C-alpha cells in the first residue's frame, strides 16, 4: 500500500508558510485548508476568489457557509473541515495548536486522520517536528527561515514607545486601559481581541494599516495569521488566564506573538512595558533565535464515538489514546454540557436512541462565544435541542425572531456591543447547521446582516473611544516633521489638517483640550500651532499698534476685539500703574516688547488726556510752598478735598496763588476744593479704577450712575470712595460736590431780606438735585437747617448745633460757608 505524502512546512511566524500552502493547493485539481481562525479562512477565501472562479471555491466556518455545487477548493476553520471529502490536497495551518489544551484535540484529529489523495501539508512551528516524524507516511520537511532579524529591545515606558508598535495585554480591561493611555498620549490605537467579530477586527486592523493610527493594542489573538506592518511588539504582561488558572506564557507562545514584529526583510523588535518584568537573558537568546522546547505530547480525544446509548457515548469519549505521545484532553466544554443534559430531569424521560443521542451531542457542540454565563449557554443548547427533538424537528421562525429582536440594538458601550455580537454569532452558527431552522437561508442572511451591523457599530465605538483623530494627526505630523495645513476661520476657530484645535481669543490661542488631557496633548497642539499661529498673532499686534482700538475696562484689563491683551497691577503711584501682557507664549519676545512699549505709551497718553488737570497738578513746579502743599494734598486725595481739611493752607494763599491753581482747573468751593474736570464721567471712571488698582482693594464698589446728582443710599457706601467719585456725604444722602456748590449759590440768591434770614424752598432747588421734596428736607436737616411751613409754603433757616467745650473756645472760621450764610446781609 502506498504511503500518503506529507509535507511539513515549519518555521517561525512571518515566513510565508500559509502563502506556500495556498499556492500549492491551487496547483492541484482540488484541495482544502483548515485554519485556526474564522477570519483567516475568510481572508484566504477572499484572496482565492480573485484568482479562481468563485463557483469553485467554498468557505466553511461555524458561522458562515458558502458552498457552490461544483466547489473544488475549501477554506475552513479546523473544526468545520468536512471529513467525508476526497481531495487531492489537504492542509492544516498552525499545526502546533495540537498542544492547545482547549482545541488541541481537534487539530490532533486532523493531523492523524485527514489526508489529501496526493499531498497533505502541515504548516506550523518547528516545535512539533519530532511528533510529525512519528506519523505513518512519506514525510518531507521544509524548513522556512525568517528573512529578518528579531531583536529584544528591553523595557520601555508606554509614553516613549515608537510608532508601528503593538502592545500586548491579556484581558479586555488591560487592553482598554492601555488603549486609553495611548489615546491621550499618542492620539489613539486600534484594538485586536479574540472576542471581536472578524469584521470589527479587520476594520480595526485597517485603521492601523492605513496609517490612521500608529499603534495597536492586542491580546494574543494577534499571534495567529494577522500580518501587519509592525516594527515593535511590547508585552505589558507575560501571564495569562487560560480559562482555568493564571499562568506564565511559555517561550513558544511569546515567540509566536513577538514574531509579528518585522515583515519580510524588515527587522523586528520585541520588549516589555508597564509593570512587566524584563525577560531573562537566556530566554532572550532562545526567542531571538527561534529555539523553543519541542512539543512532547499532543492533546487527543477519541473522534470515533459510539452513539448506541448514553453509556457507550460517555465511554467512547473517555477512551485513552494508544500512543505515548498522545494525551487524553481534559473534559471539554461540549463534554461538560453533554453530561449536564444527560442528568437533566427534563430529559430523563427521553428514549435516547442513536439518532437522538447524536443530535444532543451536536447541540452540545454549539460554541460558547459569550463565555460569561454558563447558565445562558446551557439555556441556548436546551432550547435548540427541544425544538430539534420535537414537533417539526426545526427551530421555529417565531423563536429565532424573538432571540434576534433582543440583540438588534445599536446603543451601548464596547462591552455591551461585543456581548451582543457574541450572542448573534451563536444564532449564526445555529442558522448555518443544515435544516436546524425553518427558512434557513433567511436566518443565515438575517444573522449575518445583524452581525455586520453590530460590528460596524462596535468599530465606530472603539474608534470613538480609543482614537483621538486630532491628536493622532498632530502626533504623526510632528514625528515626521510634516508641514501642517492650518486655517484660521472668521470666527477665530483654528483648524489644523481639518482638525479643530482651538480658538484665537485676542492674542491668545485657547486650545480645545479634552477632559483628562495630558501635558503631551498640550505640547503637541502648541507645537503644531506655532508654525501658523505665530505669524497671525504678530499681524494682530501690528493691527493694534496701527489702529489703537483698545480700551481699558473696570476689571483692570485692556481689551482688543472683546478679548483681554493686558492687565494692570499696582505701580509706584496710582497715576503710573504697571501692567502685564495677556498673550500667548507662542509670540516671540521681540514682538511682546513691541506690544508692551505701545501699551505703556497708550496708558500714559490716556491718563495725561483724561486726567490732565491732575497730572498738571502733580507736575507743578511753582516755588511757593503753600501752592505746592495744596497741590500735593489735592493730588494725594485724587483731586477732591474737604475745605475744612486745608483751611490753614487756604489762609496763606493770596489771589495770585489762587489764580495759578484756578488756571490748573482747581475750584475753590464753599464745602470743597476740587478739580472740576475730574467730576466728568470719563475722568471719574478712570481715576476710581486707577485708585482701586493702586490700593488693590475695594474691587466691588462702583461709582454712582452717571447723571445722578443726588443719591439716597441705605447701604452706607464707602464715604471716601464716594468723595473720590465727587459726592459729599450727609448720613445716607450723597450730593455731587459741584451741584452742592450750585445749591449753595441758589440758597444765597434766594434768601430774603428779612432779619430772620428765612429762605424759601423753591422748585429750582429740587430740580437741581433731582430729588423729592421729602429727601430735600432730610438733606437740609442734615445740613443743620430748621424747616417750617408758612402760608402753604416751606421755608428753612440755618440753625447750627452749638458745641460747648470746657476751658476752650473755638472760633468759627470766617471761611465756614454756614457762618457766611449767617452773617450775610441781604438788605
C-alpha positions, 0 to 999 in steps of 0.5 A: 500500500502506498504511503500518503505524502506529507509535507511539513512546512515549519518555521517561525511566524512571518515566513510565508508558510500559509502563502506556500500552502495556498499556492500549492493547493491551487496547483492541484485539481482540488484541495482544502485548508483548515485554519485556526481562525474564522477570519483567516479562512475568510481572508484566504477565501477572499484572496482565492476568489480573485484568482479562481472562479468563485463557483469553485471555491467554498468557505466553511466556518461555524458561522458562515457557509458558502458552498457552490455545487461544483466547489473544488477548493475549501477554506475552513476553520479546523473544526468545520473541515468536512471529513467525508471529502476526497481531495487531492490536497489537504492542509492544516495551518498552525499545526502546533495548536495540537498542544492547545489544551482547549482545541488541541484535540481537534487539530490532533484529529486532523493531523492523524486522520485527514489526508489529501489523495496526493499531498497533505501539508502541515504548516506550523512551528518547528516545535512539533517536528519530532511528533510529525516524524512519528506519523505513518507516511512519506514525510518531507520537511521544509524548513522556512527561515525568517528573512529578518532579524528579531531583536529584544529591545528591553523595557520601555515606558508606554509614553516613549514607545515608537510608532508601528508598535503593538502592545500586548495585554491579556484581558479586555480591561488591560487592553482598554486601559492601555488603549486609553493611555495611548489615546491621550498620549499618542492620539489613539490605537486600534484594538485586536481581541479574540472576542471581536467579530472578524469584521470589527477586527479587520476594520480595526486592523485597517485603521492601523494599516492605513496609517490612521493610527500608529499603534495597536493594542492586542491580546494574543489573538494577534499571534495567529495569521494577522500580518501587519506592518509592525516594527515593535511588539511590547508585552505589558504582561507575560501571564495569562488566564487560560480559562482555568488558572493564571499562568506564565506564557511559555517561550513558544507562545511569546515567540509566536506573538513577538514574531509579528514584529518585522515583515519580510526583510524588515527587522523586528523588535520585541520588549516589555512595558508597564509593570512587566518584568524584563525577560531573562537573558537566556530566554532572550537568546532562545526567542531571538533565535527561534529555539523553543522546547519541542512539543512532547505530547499532543492533546487527543480525544477519541473522534470515533464515538459510539452513539448506541446509548448514553453509556457507550457515548460517555465511554467512547469519549473517555477512551485513552489514546494508544500512543505515548505521545498522545494525551487524553484532553481534559473534559471539554466544554461540549463534554461538560454540557453533554453530561449536564443534559444527560442528568437533566430531569427534563430529559430523563424521560427521553428514549435516547436512541442513536439518532437522538443521542447524536443530535444532543451531542451536536447541540452540545457542540454549539460554541460558547462565544459569550463565555460569561454565563454558563447558565445562558449557554446551557439555556441556548443548547436546551432550547435548540435541542427541544425544538430539534427533538420535537414537533417539526424537528426545526427551530421555529421562525417565531423563536429565532425572531424573538432571540434576534429582536433582543440583540438588534440594538445599536446603543451601548458601550464596547462591552455591551456591543461585543456581548451582543455580537457574541450572542448573534454569532451563536444564532449564526452558527445555529442558522448555518447547521443544515435544516436546524431552522425553518427558512434557513437561508433567511436566518443565515442572511438575517444573522449575518446582516445583524452581525455586520451591523453590530460590528460596524457599530462596535468599530465606530465605538472603539474608534470613538473611544480609543482614537483621538483623530486630532491628536493622532494627526498632530502626533504623526505630523510632528514625528515626521516633521510634516508641514501642517495645513492650518486655517484660521476661520472668521470666527477665530476657530483654528483648524489644523489638517481639518482638525479643530484645535482651538480658538484665537481669543485676542492674542491668545490661542485657547486650545480645545483640550479634552477632559483628562488631557495630558501635558503631551496633548498640550505640547503637541497642539502648541507645537503644531500651532506655532508654525501658523499661529505665530505669524497671525498673532504678530499681524494682530499686534501690528493691527493694534499698534496701527489702529489703537482700538483698545480700551481699558475696562473696570476689571483692570484689563485692556481689551482688543476685539472683546478679548483681554491683551493686558492687565494692570497691577499696582505701580509706584503711584496710582497715576503710573500703574504697571501692567502685564501682557495677556498673550500667548507664549507662542509670540516671540519676545521681540514682538511682546516688547513691541506690544508692551512699549505701545501699551505703556505709551497708550496708558500714559497718553490716556491718563495725561488726556483724561486726567490732565488737570491732575497730572498738571497738578502733580507736575507743578513746579511753582516755588511757593510752598503753600501752592505746592502743599495744596497741590500735593494734598489735592493730588494725594486725595485724587483731586477732591478735598474737604475745605475744612481739611486745608483751611490753614493752607487756604489762609496763606494763599493770596489771589495770585496763588489762587489764580495759578491753581484756578488756571490748573482747573482747581475750584475753590468751593464753599464745602470743597476744593476740587478739580472740576474736570475730574467730576466728568464721567470719563475722568471719574471712571478712570481715576476710581479704577486707577485708585482701586488698582493702586490700593488693590482693594475695594474691587466691588464698589462702583461709582454712582450712575452717571447723571445722578446728582443726588443719591439716597443710599441705605447701604452706607457706601464707602464715604471716601470712595464716594468723595473720590467719585465727587459726592459729599456725604450727609448720613445716607444722602450723597450730593455731587460736590459741584451741584452742592456748590450750585445749591449753595449759590441758589440758597444765597440768591434766594434768601430774603431780606428779612432779619430772620434770614428765612429762605424759601424752598423753591422748585429750582432747588429740587430740580437741581438735585433731582430729588423729592421734596421729602429727601430735600428736607432730610438733606437740609436737616442734615445740613443743620437747617430748621424747616417750617411751613408758612402760608402753604409754603416751606421755608428753612433757616440755618440753625447750627448745633452749638458745641460747648467745650470746657476751658476752650473756645473755638472760633468759627472760621470766617471761611465756614460757608454756614457762618457766611450764610449767617452773617450775610446781609441781604438788605 
